[in-house]
Structures are given as structure tokens and as C-alpha cells.
Amino acid sequence: MDEITILKQIADGDPDDKKCVVKLLDHFKHSGPNGQHVCMVFEYLGDNLLTLIKYSDYRGMPLAKVKEICYHILVGLDYLHKQLSIIHTDLKPENILLLSVIDSSKDPRKTGAPLILPNTKDKTIYESSSTKDSKLSNGDLTKNQKKKIRRKAKRAAQGCAGKEAAAESEQDPDASDVDGVKRTSGGSSVHKRGSRSTRRKLLESVELKCKLVDFGNACWTYKQFTNDIQTRQYRCPEVILGSKYSTFADMWSFACICFELATGDVLFDPHSGDNYDRDEVSSH
């Protein structure tokens, strides 16, 4: 609920949608077999910046493109920090989304791709509690209904995996030892993002507008929830040392992201040593 409060504050201060931060459209509560869940509805966005880095084969992007991306990140941070006194606390490439997908052929809005769980003729699990035996009096599903859901989910997952494998086998083989390379039964390397030339063309034409997302760990400068913040590779010195932190913590993470976009490599990759673990300051 703290996250929803922060997201509402963000949306209320940005009616023209120019601040490069994700928009919360709605939220609701859902009662299911595992209790009550608070669900949030967001605008539809595209790939994250880590996917963009992967499309560059971890070789980095042209500085002009890096600067364009960084401009939008800074617009978002300026809005959060100066106008709302909000610290994101977990800024990293995965938490910055492009407004569209890199490869338009993979955009479900354009391809008409089905949902992961297909529609079923058996609607009993969705019927009202007045339907005989469809739900228990407390709103939970019966054991048989839970079994049905698990079976359907398993079948759907297997079907998706089969389709993905078939699609990958049709891709243009272009040996590259970056993340995303698959081995076919024949032993040849197949990249799930297509050939290197295809990836390069997609990168050249990609729309670089982006938005900051994932405020599950965000806080206010005047109301902080924990000292344990930030993903390890993007963690600032003051947090590592257990000192006080503020909006500058996000700026450290931002600088690490700049480096990663330009080079394809993380600036810091902490490892444990003989007398310290990777969450502590090392001699490196």
C-alpha cells in the first residue's frame, strides 16, 4: 500500500505524462486460493534496458543513444527527487522500460499472441459463489478446482515452451556466446534475438524514450523504511557503509547504468573474499 501511495503521488503530479515515470492506472483486491492479493494495473510498456544491452551483444551502445536514454532517466529522477522527495532506491537497467518493444514482431498488441493461460470452456472456477460446489463458503476454491487449475497451467506452460523452442529453431544461427544463445540438437548455436545483423538493425531503429518503473522499494527522503536498499552492483558507498542516504543514492545507480549502457559491462561486480562477503567493502 505504501507503493500505491507513492505511485498515486507520482501520477497526480504528472497529468501531462511528461515526467518519464510509469503510470499506475488502477488497483484492486482479489481473493484467491492463497488469500487476498492487492493488484496494480499499469500502462503497457516495452522492453527493459537490460534487454537493450543484450541486443548490443554486451558491446555497448553508441554514446549518442546512451545520452538520449540518460536524458529520460534524468527527467524522471529530477521529478522524483525535487518535486516529490521520493527516492527510487533500486535503480538498475531492469527497472527502466522503453515505451515500446525492441522487436515489433514480438509485440503482443500487434501479433495477437494468445494469453499464457488460454480461455477454457470450463467456467466453473469463475462462477459466483451461489453456484453449487463451485466455491467454498469462505470464497476459497475446492481441492478439485485447484487441481484443474494446476493441470491447465502445466499444459499451457508446456505448450508455450514447445512453441518457443520451435520458434528458436527457425532463427538465423549466428554464433555469439552472450546470454540468450541456445543449442539445437544438431549442435549449432541459435540466438533467440535473431542474427547479429538483425539485432543491429533493430537497435538502430529502436525508440529510446523510457520510463522508471518498480517502486516496490521506494521511499521518501523524510520517511525511509529500511537501510538495506539497492541491488548489489548499483549500491552506493554510503549504503555499503551503513551510513545515511538520500536522493544521491539514485544518482550513483544512474552513473553505473550509464557505464553499462556505453560498455555493455557492469561497473562494479562485487565478489566475496577470504575475510569479507560481497555485501561488504572490499579492497577492490
C-alpha positions, 0 to 999 in steps of 0.5 A, a space after each residue: 500500500 505504501 507503493 500505491 501511495 507513492 505511485 498515486 503521488 507520482 501520477 497526480 503530479 504528472 497529468 501531462 505524462 511528461 515526467 518519464 515515470 510509469 503510470 499506475 492506472 488502477 488497483 484492486 483486491 482479489 481473493 484467491 486460493 492463497 488469500 487476498 492479493 492487492 493488484 496494480 494495473 499499469 500502462 503497457 510498456 516495452 522492453 527493459 534496458 537490460 534487454 537493450 544491452 543484450 541486443 548490443 551483444 554486451 558491446 555497448 551502445 553508441 554514446 549518442 543513444 546512451 545520452 538520449 536514454 540518460 536524458 529520460 532517466 534524468 527527467 524522471 529522477 529530477 521529478 522524483 527527487 525535487 518535486 516529490 522527495 521520493 527516492 527510487 532506491 533500486 535503480 538498475 537497467 531492469 527497472 527502466 522500460 522503453 515505451 515500446 518493444 525492441 522487436 515489433 514482431 514480438 509485440 503482443 498488441 500487434 501479433 495477437 499472441 494468445 494469453 499464457 493461460 488460454 480461455 477454457 470452456 470450463 467456467 466453473 472456477 469463475 462462477 459466483 459463489 451461489 453456484 453449487 460446489 463451485 466455491 467454498 463458503 469462505 470464497 476459497 476454491 475446492 481441492 478439485 478446482 485447484 487441481 484443474 487449475 494446476 493441470 491447465 497451467 502445466 499444459 499451457 506452460 508446456 505448450 508455450 515452451 514447445 512453441 518457443 523452442 520451435 520458434 528458436 529453431 527457425 532463427 538465423 544461427 549466428 554464433 555469439 556466446 552472450 546470454 540468450 544463445 541456445 543449442 539445437 540438437 544438431 549442435 549449432 548455436 541459435 540466438 533467440 534475438 535473431 542474427 547479429 545483423 538483425 539485432 543491429 538493425 533493430 537497435 538502430 531503429 529502436 525508440 529510446 524514450 523510457 520510463 522508471 518503473 518498480 517502486 516496490 522499494 521506494 521511499 521518501 527522503 523524510 520517511 525511509 523504511 529500511 537501510 538495506 536498499 539497492 541491488 548489489 552492483 548499483 549500491 552506493 558507498 554510503 549504503 555499503 557503509 551503513 551510513 545515511 542516504 538520500 536522493 544521491 543514492 539514485 544518482 550513483 545507480 544512474 552513473 553505473 547504468 550509464 557505464 553499462 549502457 556505453 560498455 555493455 559491462 557492469 561497473 562494479 561486480 562485487 565478489 566475496 573474499 577470504 575475510 569479507 562477503 560481497 555485501 561488504 567493502 572490499 579492497 577492490 
